[in-house]
Amino acid sequence: MEKGILLESGTNELELVEFEVGQNKYGINVIKVKEIIQPLPITTIPHSHSFVEGIIQLRGEVLPVVSMEKVLGYPSNLTKSTGKYIVTEFNRQKVVFHVDNVSQIHRISWQDIEKPSTMVHDDHTRVIGVVKQAENMILILDFESIMVEINPESGIHVDQVRKLGKRERSNKKISHSRRLSTVA
């Protein structure tokens, strides 16, 4: 298979943008990343969530800036004019994540992602996978849960599902009417 810029469907691979916060390396799926930019002037918003540094204007859009240091519980070493901004879009939301540095993109197989041990993983770590590299480990974060913590309305709620009401179930059955044969 030729290794081009885009992934072929069915290859069981994904691409991660590797970024740094503190001494650790983290990853976000490249599909969620729109661009990586230098920091822009931030307008702070009074009484906003503690993870939100403020808002920026990018190409006419107003976007929230989330401090990954605060999300991950690191002491704040970044100023509003240092580091890098990862501009993302997922779940119909555009959000900017402020990180220390962005280093590279890795193409990896889903098989290379390990689930974190229950000793280190709980609802507050936000780490949903680990990719072992030669000397480093890249921690894959659950960006959707970060956004739900900041804005609970952005997630799916049981109450919303209940509002849909009871649904009629189909009586149709799925059957295997055709058998696959092998050619010898």
CNS distance restraints for C-alpha pairs under 8 A (distance, minus, plus):
assign (resid   3 and name CA) (resid   7 and name CA) 8.00 0.50 0.50
assign (resid   7 and name CA) (resid  11 and name CA) 7.39 0.50 0.50
assign (resid   7 and name CA) (resid  13 and name CA) 7.33 0.50 0.50
assign (resid   7 and name CA) (resid  14 and name CA) 7.38 0.50 0.50
assign (resid  12 and name CA) (resid 109 and name CA) 5.80 0.50 0.50
assign (resid  12 and name CA) (resid 110 and name CA) 5.95 0.50 0.50
assign (resid  13 and name CA) (resid 107 and name CA) 6.72 0.50 0.50
assign (resid  13 and name CA) (resid 108 and name CA) 5.46 0.50 0.50
assign (resid  13 and name CA) (resid 109 and name CA) 4.22 0.50 0.50
assign (resid  13 and name CA) (resid 110 and name CA) 5.70 0.50 0.50
assign (resid  14 and name CA) (resid  29 and name CA) 7.16 0.50 0.50
assign (resid  14 and name CA) (resid  30 and name CA) 7.91 0.50 0.50
assign (resid  14 and name CA) (resid 107 and name CA) 5.74 0.50 0.50
assign (resid  14 and name CA) (resid 108 and name CA) 5.58 0.50 0.50
assign (resid  14 and name CA) (resid 109 and name CA) 6.30 0.50 0.50
assign (resid  14 and name CA) (resid 110 and name CA) 6.92 0.50 0.50
assign (resid  15 and name CA) (resid  29 and name CA) 5.96 0.50 0.50
assign (resid  15 and name CA) (resid  30 and name CA) 5.54 0.50 0.50
assign (resid  15 and name CA) (resid  31 and name CA) 7.85 0.50 0.50
assign (resid  15 and name CA) (resid 105 and name CA) 6.49 0.50 0.50
assign (resid  15 and name CA) (resid 106 and name CA) 5.41 0.50 0.50
assign (resid  15 and name CA) (resid 107 and name CA) 4.38 0.50 0.50
assign (resid  15 and name CA) (resid 108 and name CA) 6.17 0.50 0.50
assign (resid  16 and name CA) (resid  27 and name CA) 5.51 0.50 0.50
assign (resid  16 and name CA) (resid  28 and name CA) 5.34 0.50 0.50
assign (resid  16 and name CA) (resid  29 and name CA) 4.63 0.50 0.50
assign (resid  16 and name CA) (resid  30 and name CA) 5.25 0.50 0.50
assign (resid  16 and name CA) (resid 105 and name CA) 5.46 0.50 0.50
assign (resid  16 and name CA) (resid 106 and name CA) 5.20 0.50 0.50
assign (resid  16 and name CA) (resid 107 and name CA) 6.52 0.50 0.50
assign (resid  16 and name CA) (resid 108 and name CA) 7.64 0.50 0.50
assign (resid  17 and name CA) (resid  27 and name CA) 5.44 0.50 0.50
assign (resid  17 and name CA) (resid  28 and name CA) 5.38 0.50 0.50
assign (resid  17 and name CA) (resid  29 and name CA) 6.31 0.50 0.50
assign (resid  17 and name CA) (resid  30 and name CA) 5.61 0.50 0.50
assign (resid  17 and name CA) (resid 102 and name CA) 7.47 0.50 0.50
assign (resid  17 and name CA) (resid 103 and name CA) 7.74 0.50 0.50
assign (resid  17 and name CA) (resid 104 and name CA) 6.00 0.50 0.50
assign (resid  17 and name CA) (resid 105 and name CA) 4.52 0.50 0.50
assign (resid  17 and name CA) (resid 106 and name CA) 6.59 0.50 0.50
assign (resid  18 and name CA) (resid  25 and name CA) 6.56 0.50 0.50
assign (resid  18 and name CA) (resid  26 and name CA) 5.64 0.50 0.50
assign (resid  18 and name CA) (resid  27 and name CA) 4.66 0.50 0.50
assign (resid  18 and name CA) (resid  28 and name CA) 6.90 0.50 0.50
assign (resid  18 and name CA) (resid 102 and name CA) 6.02 0.50 0.50
assign (resid  18 and name CA) (resid 103 and name CA) 5.70 0.50 0.50
assign (resid  18 and name CA) (resid 104 and name CA) 5.36 0.50 0.50
assign (resid  18 and name CA) (resid 105 and name CA) 5.87 0.50 0.50
assign (resid  18 and name CA) (resid 106 and name CA) 7.26 0.50 0.50
assign (resid  18 and name CA) (resid 138 and name CA) 7.36 0.50 0.50
assign (resid  19 and name CA) (resid  25 and name CA) 5.71 0.50 0.50
assign (resid  19 and name CA) (resid  26 and name CA) 5.31 0.50 0.50
assign (resid  19 and name CA) (resid  27 and name CA) 6.19 0.50 0.50
assign (resid  19 and name CA) (resid  99 and name CA) 6.96 0.50 0.50
assign (resid  19 and name CA) (resid 100 and name CA) 7.41 0.50 0.50
assign (resid  19 and name CA) (resid 101 and name CA) 5.56 0.50 0.50
assign (resid  19 and name CA) (resid 102 and name CA) 4.14 0.50 0.50
assign (resid  19 and name CA) (resid 103 and name CA) 5.71 0.50 0.50
assign (resid  19 and name CA) (resid 104 and name CA) 7.49 0.50 0.50
assign (resid  20 and name CA) (resid  24 and name CA) 5.78 0.50 0.50
assign (resid  20 and name CA) (resid  25 and name CA) 4.61 0.50 0.50
assign (resid  20 and name CA) (resid  26 and name CA) 5.99 0.50 0.50
assign (resid  20 and name CA) (resid  99 and name CA) 6.40 0.50 0.50
assign (resid  20 and name CA) (resid 100 and name CA) 5.47 0.50 0.50
assign (resid  20 and name CA) (resid 101 and name CA) 5.14 0.50 0.50
assign (resid  20 and name CA) (resid 102 and name CA) 6.26 0.50 0.50
assign (resid  20 and name CA) (resid 103 and name CA) 7.57 0.50 0.50
assign (resid  21 and name CA) (resid  25 and name CA) 6.64 0.50 0.50
assign (resid  21 and name CA) (resid  26 and name CA) 7.48 0.50 0.50
assign (resid  21 and name CA) (resid  68 and name CA) 6.99 0.50 0.50
assign (resid  21 and name CA) (resid  69 and name CA) 6.35 0.50 0.50
assign (resid  21 and name CA) (resid  99 and name CA) 5.73 0.50 0.50
assign (resid  21 and name CA) (resid 100 and name CA) 5.14 0.50 0.50
assign (resid  21 and name CA) (resid 101 and name CA) 7.18 0.50 0.50
assign (resid  22 and name CA) (resid  69 and name CA) 7.44 0.50 0.50
assign (resid  22 and name CA) (resid  74 and name CA) 6.84 0.50 0.50
assign (resid  22 and name CA) (resid 100 and name CA) 7.15 0.50 0.50
assign (resid  24 and name CA) (resid 138 and name CA) 7.63 0.50 0.50
assign (resid  24 and name CA) (resid 139 and name CA) 7.94 0.50 0.50
assign (resid  25 and name CA) (resid 136 and name CA) 7.73 0.50 0.50
assign (resid  25 and name CA) (resid 137 and name CA) 6.81 0.50 0.50
assign (resid  25 and name CA) (resid 138 and name CA) 5.04 0.50 0.50
assign (resid  25 and name CA) (resid 139 and name CA) 6.35 0.50 0.50
assign (resid  26 and name CA) (resid 138 and name CA) 4.92 0.50 0.50
assign (resid  26 and name CA) (resid 139 and name CA) 4.53 0.50 0.50
assign (resid  26 and name CA) (resid 140 and name CA) 5.69 0.50 0.50
assign (resid  26 and name CA) (resid 141 and name CA) 7.03 0.50 0.50
assign (resid  27 and name CA) (resid 138 and name CA) 6.10 0.50 0.50
assign (resid  27 and name CA) (resid 139 and name CA) 5.95 0.50 0.50
assign (resid  27 and name CA) (resid 140 and name CA) 4.75 0.50 0.50
assign (resid  27 and name CA) (resid 141 and name CA) 6.61 0.50 0.50
assign (resid  28 and name CA) (resid  32 and name CA) 7.31 0.50 0.50
assign (resid  28 and name CA) (resid  33 and name CA) 7.77 0.50 0.50
assign (resid  28 and name CA) (resid 140 and name CA) 6.29 0.50 0.50
assign (resid  28 and name CA) (resid 141 and name CA) 6.73 0.50 0.50
assign (resid  28 and name CA) (resid 143 and name CA) 7.97 0.50 0.50
assign (resid  29 and name CA) (resid  33 and name CA) 7.18 0.50 0.50
assign (resid  30 and name CA) (resid 105 and name CA) 7.90 0.50 0.50
assign (resid  32 and name CA) (resid  88 and name CA) 5.34 0.50 0.50
assign (resid  32 and name CA) (resid  89 and name CA) 5.40 0.50 0.50
assign (resid  32 and name CA) (resid  90 and name CA) 5.71 0.50 0.50
assign (resid  33 and name CA) (resid  86 and name CA) 6.78 0.50 0.50
assign (resid  33 and name CA) (resid  87 and name CA) 5.98 0.50 0.50
assign (resid  33 and name CA) (resid  88 and name CA) 4.42 0.50 0.50
assign (resid  33 and name CA) (resid  89 and name CA) 6.46 0.50 0.50
assign (resid  34 and name CA) (resid  86 and name CA) 7.72 0.50 0.50
assign (resid  34 and name CA) (resid  87 and name CA) 5.49 0.50 0.50
assign (resid  34 and name CA) (resid  88 and name CA) 5.20 0.50 0.50
assign (resid  34 and name CA) (resid  89 and name CA) 6.60 0.50 0.50
assign (resid  35 and name CA) (resid  86 and name CA) 6.21 0.50 0.50
assign (resid  35 and name CA) (resid  87 and name CA) 5.26 0.50 0.50
assign (resid  35 and name CA) (resid  88 and name CA) 7.17 0.50 0.50
assign (resid  36 and name CA) (resid  84 and name CA) 6.93 0.50 0.50
assign (resid  36 and name CA) (resid  85 and name CA) 5.66 0.50 0.50
assign (resid  36 and name CA) (resid  86 and name CA) 4.66 0.50 0.50
assign (resid  36 and name CA) (resid  87 and name CA) 5.96 0.50 0.50
assign (resid  37 and name CA) (resid  84 and name CA) 6.05 0.50 0.50
assign (resid  37 and name CA) (resid  85 and name CA) 5.21 0.50 0.50
assign (resid  37 and name CA) (resid  86 and name CA) 6.63 0.50 0.50
assign (resid  37 and name CA) (resid  87 and name CA) 7.51 0.50 0.50
assign (resid  38 and name CA) (resid  82 and name CA) 7.86 0.50 0.50
assign (resid  38 and name CA) (resid  83 and name CA) 7.26 0.50 0.50
assign (resid  38 and name CA) (resid  84 and name CA) 5.20 0.50 0.50
assign (resid  38 and name CA) (resid  85 and name CA) 6.00 0.50 0.50
assign (resid  39 and name CA) (resid  80 and name CA) 6.97 0.50 0.50
assign (resid  39 and name CA) (resid  81 and name CA) 5.39 0.50 0.50
assign (resid  39 and name CA) (resid  82 and name CA) 6.45 0.50 0.50
assign (resid  39 and name CA) (resid  83 and name CA) 6.91 0.50 0.50
assign (resid  39 and name CA) (resid  84 and name CA) 5.86 0.50 0.50
assign (resid  39 and name CA) (resid  85 and name CA) 5.81 0.50 0.50
assign (resid  39 and name CA) (resid  98 and name CA) 7.98 0.50 0.50
assign (resid  40 and name CA) (resid  56 and name CA) 6.70 0.50 0.50
assign (resid  40 and name CA) (resid  80 and name CA) 7.93 0.50 0.50
assign (resid  40 and name CA) (resid  81 and name CA) 6.88 0.50 0.50
assign (resid  41 and name CA) (resid  56 and name CA) 6.51 0.50 0.50
assign (resid  41 and name CA) (resid  80 and name CA) 7.33 0.50 0.50
assign (resid  41 and name CA) (resid  81 and name CA) 7.28 0.50 0.50
assign (resid  42 and name CA) (resid  53 and name CA) 7.48 0.50 0.50
assign (resid  42 and name CA) (resid  54 and name CA) 5.77 0.50 0.50
assign (resid  42 and name CA) (resid  55 and name CA) 5.49 0.50 0.50
assign (resid  42 and name CA) (resid  56 and name CA) 5.17 0.50 0.50
assign (resid  42 and name CA) (resid  65 and name CA) 8.00 0.50 0.50
assign (resid  42 and name CA) (resid  80 and name CA) 7.00 0.50 0.50
assign (resid  43 and name CA) (resid  54 and name CA) 5.30 0.50 0.50
assign (resid  43 and name CA) (resid  55 and name CA) 5.26 0.50 0.50
assign (resid  43 and name CA) (resid  56 and name CA) 6.41 0.50 0.50
assign (resid  44 and name CA) (resid  53 and name CA) 6.25 0.50 0.50
assign (resid  44 and name CA) (resid  54 and name CA) 4.10 0.50 0.50
assign (resid  44 and name CA) (resid  55 and name CA) 6.44 0.50 0.50
assign (resid  45 and name CA) (resid  53 and name CA) 7.80 0.50 0.50
assign (resid  45 and name CA) (resid  54 and name CA) 5.38 0.50 0.50
assign (resid  45 and name CA) (resid  55 and name CA) 7.37 0.50 0.50
assign (resid  48 and name CA) (resid  52 and name CA) 6.46 0.50 0.50
assign (resid  48 and name CA) (resid  54 and name CA) 7.85 0.50 0.50
assign (resid  49 and name CA) (resid 150 and name CA) 6.23 0.50 0.50
assign (resid  50 and name CA) (resid  70 and name CA) 7.55 0.50 0.50
assign (resid  51 and name CA) (resid  66 and name CA) 5.59 0.50 0.50
assign (resid  51 and name CA) (resid  67 and name CA) 5.56 0.50 0.50
assign (resid  51 and name CA) (resid  68 and name CA) 7.56 0.50 0.50
assign (resid  51 and name CA) (resid  70 and name CA) 5.49 0.50 0.50
assign (resid  51 and name CA) (resid  71 and name CA) 5.87 0.50 0.50
assign (resid  51 and name CA) (resid 150 and name CA) 7.29 0.50 0.50
assign (resid  52 and name CA) (resid  64 and name CA) 6.88 0.50 0.50
assign (resid  52 and name CA) (resid  65 and name CA) 5.77 0.50 0.50
assign (resid  52 and name CA) (resid  66 and name CA) 4.52 0.50 0.50
assign (resid  52 and name CA) (resid  67 and name CA) 6.15 0.50 0.50
assign (resid  53 and name CA) (resid  64 and name CA) 7.69 0.50 0.50
assign (resid  53 and name CA) (resid  65 and name CA) 5.58 0.50 0.50
assign (resid  53 and name CA) (resid  66 and name CA) 5.81 0.50 0.50
assign (resid  53 and name CA) (resid  67 and name CA) 6.14 0.50 0.50
assign (resid  54 and name CA) (resid  64 and name CA) 5.88 0.50 0.50
assign (resid  54 and name CA) (resid  65 and name CA) 5.55 0.50 0.50
assign (resid  54 and name CA) (resid  66 and name CA) 7.62 0.50 0.50
assign (resid  55 and name CA) (resid  62 and name CA) 6.42 0.50 0.50
assign (resid  55 and name CA) (resid  63 and name CA) 5.39 0.50 0.50
assign (resid  55 and name CA) (resid  64 and name CA) 4.37 0.50 0.50
assign (resid  55 and name CA) (resid  65 and name CA) 5.53 0.50 0.50
assign (resid  56 and name CA) (resid  62 and name CA) 5.66 0.50 0.50
assign (resid  56 and name CA) (resid  63 and name CA) 5.42 0.50 0.50
assign (resid  56 and name CA) (resid  64 and name CA) 6.51 0.50 0.50
assign (resid  56 and name CA) (resid  65 and name CA) 7.00 0.50 0.50
assign (resid  57 and name CA) (resid  61 and name CA) 5.43 0.50 0.50
assign (resid  57 and name CA) (resid  62 and name CA) 4.59 0.50 0.50
assign (resid  57 and name CA) (resid  63 and name CA) 6.29 0.50 0.50
assign (resid  58 and name CA) (resid  62 and name CA) 6.48 0.50 0.50
assign (resid  58 and name CA) (resid  63 and name CA) 7.19 0.50 0.50
assign (resid  63 and name CA) (resid  94 and name CA) 6.58 0.50 0.50
assign (resid  63 and name CA) (resid  95 and name CA) 5.91 0.50 0.50
assign (resid  63 and name CA) (resid  96 and name CA) 6.69 0.50 0.50
assign (resid  64 and name CA) (resid  94 and name CA) 7.93 0.50 0.50
assign (resid  64 and name CA) (resid  95 and name CA) 5.57 0.50 0.50
assign (resid  64 and name CA) (resid  96 and name CA) 6.05 0.50 0.50
assign (resid  65 and name CA) (resid  95 and name CA) 6.44 0.50 0.50
assign (resid  65 and name CA) (resid  96 and name CA) 4.67 0.50 0.50
assign (resid  65 and name CA) (resid  97 and name CA) 5.73 0.50 0.50
assign (resid  65 and name CA) (resid  98 and name CA) 6.56 0.50 0.50
assign (resid  66 and name CA) (resid  71 and name CA) 7.91 0.50 0.50
assign (resid  66 and name CA) (resid  95 and name CA) 7.44 0.50 0.50
assign (resid  66 and name CA) (resid  96 and name CA) 6.10 0.50 0.50
assign (resid  66 and name CA) (resid  97 and name CA) 4.85 0.50 0.50
assign (resid  66 and name CA) (resid  98 and name CA) 5.92 0.50 0.50
assign (resid  67 and name CA) (resid  71 and name CA) 6.38 0.50 0.50
assign (resid  67 and name CA) (resid  97 and name CA) 6.12 0.50 0.50
assign (resid  67 and name CA) (resid  98 and name CA) 4.98 0.50 0.50
assign (resid  67 and name CA) (resid  99 and name CA) 6.97 0.50 0.50
assign (resid  68 and name CA) (resid  72 and name CA) 5.96 0.50 0.50
assign (resid  68 and name CA) (resid  97 and name CA) 6.34 0.50 0.50
assign (resid  68 and name CA) (resid  98 and name CA) 5.82 0.50 0.50
assign (resid  68 and name CA) (resid  99 and name CA) 5.80 0.50 0.50
assign (resid  69 and name CA) (resid  73 and name CA) 5.98 0.50 0.50
assign (resid  69 and name CA) (resid  74 and name CA) 4.91 0.50 0.50
assign (resid  69 and name CA) (resid  75 and name CA) 6.79 0.50 0.50
assign (resid  69 and name CA) (resid  76 and name CA) 6.09 0.50 0.50
assign (resid  69 and name CA) (resid  99 and name CA) 7.20 0.50 0.50
assign (resid  70 and name CA) (resid  74 and name CA) 6.01 0.50 0.50
assign (resid  70 and name CA) (resid  75 and name CA) 7.39 0.50 0.50
assign (resid  70 and name CA) (resid  76 and name CA) 7.02 0.50 0.50
assign (resid  71 and name CA) (resid 146 and name CA) 7.53 0.50 0.50
assign (resid  72 and name CA) (resid 125 and name CA) 7.59 0.50 0.50
assign (resid  78 and name CA) (resid  82 and name CA) 5.97 0.50 0.50
assign (resid  78 and name CA) (resid  83 and name CA) 6.72 0.50 0.50
assign (resid  78 and name CA) (resid 100 and name CA) 7.04 0.50 0.50
assign (resid  79 and name CA) (resid  83 and name CA) 7.93 0.50 0.50
assign (resid  82 and name CA) (resid 100 and name CA) 7.48 0.50 0.50
assign (resid  83 and name CA) (resid  98 and name CA) 6.89 0.50 0.50
assign (resid  83 and name CA) (resid  99 and name CA) 5.69 0.50 0.50
assign (resid  83 and name CA) (resid 100 and name CA) 4.33 0.50 0.50
assign (resid  83 and name CA) (resid 101 and name CA) 5.49 0.50 0.50
assign (resid  84 and name CA) (resid  98 and name CA) 5.91 0.50 0.50
assign (resid  84 and name CA) (resid  99 and name CA) 5.47 0.50 0.50
assign (resid  84 and name CA) (resid 100 and name CA) 6.11 0.50 0.50
assign (resid  84 and name CA) (resid 101 and name CA) 5.58 0.50 0.50
assign (resid  84 and name CA) (resid 102 and name CA) 6.71 0.50 0.50
assign (resid  85 and name CA) (resid  96 and name CA) 6.08 0.50 0.50
assign (resid  85 and name CA) (resid  97 and name CA) 5.56 0.50 0.50
assign (resid  85 and name CA) (resid  98 and name CA) 4.73 0.50 0.50
assign (resid  85 and name CA) (resid  99 and name CA) 6.32 0.50 0.50
assign (resid  86 and name CA) (resid  96 and name CA) 5.49 0.50 0.50
assign (resid  86 and name CA) (resid  97 and name CA) 5.08 0.50 0.50
assign (resid  86 and name CA) (resid  98 and name CA) 6.54 0.50 0.50
assign (resid  86 and name CA) (resid  99 and name CA) 7.49 0.50 0.50
assign (resid  87 and name CA) (resid  94 and name CA) 7.25 0.50 0.50
assign (resid  87 and name CA) (resid  95 and name CA) 6.06 0.50 0.50
assign (resid  87 and name CA) (resid  96 and name CA) 4.42 0.50 0.50
assign (resid  87 and name CA) (resid  97 and name CA) 6.51 0.50 0.50
assign (resid  88 and name CA) (resid  94 and name CA) 5.59 0.50 0.50
assign (resid  88 and name CA) (resid  95 and name CA) 5.35 0.50 0.50
assign (resid  88 and name CA) (resid  96 and name CA) 5.97 0.50 0.50
assign (resid  88 and name CA) (resid  97 and name CA) 7.65 0.50 0.50
assign (resid  89 and name CA) (resid  93 and name CA) 5.42 0.50 0.50
assign (resid  89 and name CA) (resid  94 and name CA) 4.35 0.50 0.50
assign (resid  89 and name CA) (resid  95 and name CA) 6.35 0.50 0.50
assign (resid  90 and name CA) (resid  94 and name CA) 6.74 0.50 0.50
assign (resid  91 and name CA) (resid 144 and name CA) 7.95 0.50 0.50
assign (resid 108 and name CA) (resid 112 and name CA) 6.65 0.50 0.50
assign (resid 109 and name CA) (resid 113 and name CA) 7.39 0.50 0.50
assign (resid 112 and name CA) (resid 131 and name CA) 6.12 0.50 0.50
assign (resid 112 and name CA) (resid 132 and name CA) 7.54 0.50 0.50
assign (resid 113 and name CA) (resid 129 and name CA) 5.81 0.50 0.50
assign (resid 113 and name CA) (resid 130 and name CA) 5.48 0.50 0.50
assign (resid 113 and name CA) (resid 131 and name CA) 4.99 0.50 0.50
assign (resid 113 and name CA) (resid 132 and name CA) 7.83 0.50 0.50
assign (resid 114 and name CA) (resid 129 and name CA) 5.44 0.50 0.50
assign (resid 114 and name CA) (resid 130 and name CA) 5.08 0.50 0.50
assign (resid 114 and name CA) (resid 131 and name CA) 6.42 0.50 0.50
assign (resid 115 and name CA) (resid 128 and name CA) 6.37 0.50 0.50
assign (resid 115 and name CA) (resid 129 and name CA) 4.78 0.50 0.50
assign (resid 115 and name CA) (resid 130 and name CA) 6.31 0.50 0.50
assign (resid 116 and name CA) (resid 120 and name CA) 6.69 0.50 0.50
assign (resid 116 and name CA) (resid 121 and name CA) 5.92 0.50 0.50
assign (resid 116 and name CA) (resid 127 and name CA) 7.29 0.50 0.50
assign (resid 116 and name CA) (resid 128 and name CA) 6.62 0.50 0.50
assign (resid 116 and name CA) (resid 129 and name CA) 5.79 0.50 0.50
assign (resid 116 and name CA) (resid 130 and name CA) 6.38 0.50 0.50
assign (resid 117 and name CA) (resid 121 and name CA) 5.99 0.50 0.50
assign (resid 118 and name CA) (resid 122 and name CA) 7.00 0.50 0.50
assign (resid 120 and name CA) (resid 125 and name CA) 7.74 0.50 0.50
assign (resid 121 and name CA) (resid 125 and name CA) 6.00 0.50 0.50
assign (resid 121 and name CA) (resid 126 and name CA) 7.90 0.50 0.50
assign (resid 121 and name CA) (resid 127 and name CA) 6.91 0.50 0.50
assign (resid 121 and name CA) (resid 128 and name CA) 7.93 0.50 0.50
assign (resid 122 and name CA) (resid 126 and name CA) 7.66 0.50 0.50
assign (resid 126 and name CA) (resid 141 and name CA) 5.47 0.50 0.50
assign (resid 126 and name CA) (resid 142 and name CA) 5.43 0.50 0.50
assign (resid 126 and name CA) (resid 143 and name CA) 7.89 0.50 0.50
assign (resid 126 and name CA) (resid 145 and name CA) 7.40 0.50 0.50
assign (resid 126 and name CA) (resid 146 and name CA) 7.49 0.50 0.50
assign (resid 127 and name CA) (resid 139 and name CA) 6.15 0.50 0.50
assign (resid 127 and name CA) (resid 140 and name CA) 5.64 0.50 0.50
assign (resid 127 and name CA) (resid 141 and name CA) 4.59 0.50 0.50
assign (resid 127 and name CA) (resid 142 and name CA) 6.29 0.50 0.50
assign (resid 128 and name CA) (resid 139 and name CA) 7.63 0.50 0.50
assign (resid 128 and name CA) (resid 140 and name CA) 5.76 0.50 0.50
assign (resid 128 and name CA) (resid 141 and name CA) 5.67 0.50 0.50
assign (resid 128 and name CA) (resid 142 and name CA) 6.06 0.50 0.50
assign (resid 129 and name CA) (resid 139 and name CA) 6.01 0.50 0.50
assign (resid 129 and name CA) (resid 140 and name CA) 4.92 0.50 0.50
assign (resid 129 and name CA) (resid 141 and name CA) 7.15 0.50 0.50
assign (resid 130 and name CA) (resid 137 and name CA) 6.52 0.50 0.50
assign (resid 130 and name CA) (resid 138 and name CA) 5.73 0.50 0.50
assign (resid 130 and name CA) (resid 139 and name CA) 4.78 0.50 0.50
assign (resid 130 and name CA) (resid 140 and name CA) 5.94 0.50 0.50
assign (resid 131 and name CA) (resid 137 and name CA) 5.58 0.50 0.50
assign (resid 131 and name CA) (resid 138 and name CA) 5.07 0.50 0.50
assign (resid 131 and name CA) (resid 139 and name CA) 6.56 0.50 0.50
assign (resid 131 and name CA) (resid 140 and name CA) 7.63 0.50 0.50
assign (resid 132 and name CA) (resid 136 and name CA) 6.32 0.50 0.50
assign (resid 132 and name CA) (resid 137 and name CA) 4.58 0.50 0.50
assign (resid 132 and name CA) (resid 138 and name CA) 6.51 0.50 0.50
assign (resid 133 and name CA) (resid 137 and name CA) 5.53 0.50 0.50
assign (resid 133 and name CA) (resid 138 and name CA) 7.34 0.50 0.50
assign (resid 142 and name CA) (resid 146 and name CA) 6.65 0.50 0.50
assign (resid 143 and name CA) (resid 147 and name CA) 6.28 0.50 0.50
assign (resid 144 and name CA) (resid 148 and name CA) 6.27 0.50 0.50
assign (resid 144 and name CA) (resid 155 and name CA) 7.99 0.50 0.50
assign (resid 145 and name CA) (resid 149 and name CA) 6.15 0.50 0.50
assign (resid 146 and name CA) (resid 150 and name CA) 6.44 0.50 0.50
assign (resid 147 and name CA) (resid 151 and name CA) 5.86 0.50 0.50
assign (resid 147 and name CA) (resid 152 and name CA) 7.55 0.50 0.50
assign (resid 147 and name CA) (resid 154 and name CA) 7.10 0.50 0.50
assign (resid 148 and name CA) (resid 152 and name CA) 4.51 0.50 0.50
assign (resid 148 and name CA) (resid 153 and name CA) 7.03 0.50 0.50
assign (resid 148 and name CA) (resid 154 and name CA) 5.70 0.50 0.50
assign (resid 148 and name CA) (resid 155 and name CA) 5.48 0.50 0.50
assign (resid 151 and name CA) (resid 155 and name CA) 7.91 0.50 0.50
assign (resid 156 and name CA) (resid 160 and name CA) 7.11 0.50 0.50
assign (resid 156 and name CA) (resid 161 and name CA) 7.97 0.50 0.50
assign (resid 157 and name CA) (resid 161 and name CA) 6.69 0.50 0.50
assign (resid 158 and name CA) (resid 162 and name CA) 6.20 0.50 0.50
assign (resid 159 and name CA) (resid 163 and name CA) 6.23 0.50 0.50
assign (resid 160 and name CA) (resid 164 and name CA) 6.90 0.50 0.50
assign (resid 161 and name CA) (resid 165 and name CA) 7.54 0.50 0.50
assign (resid 162 and name CA) (resid 166 and name CA) 7.95 0.50 0.50
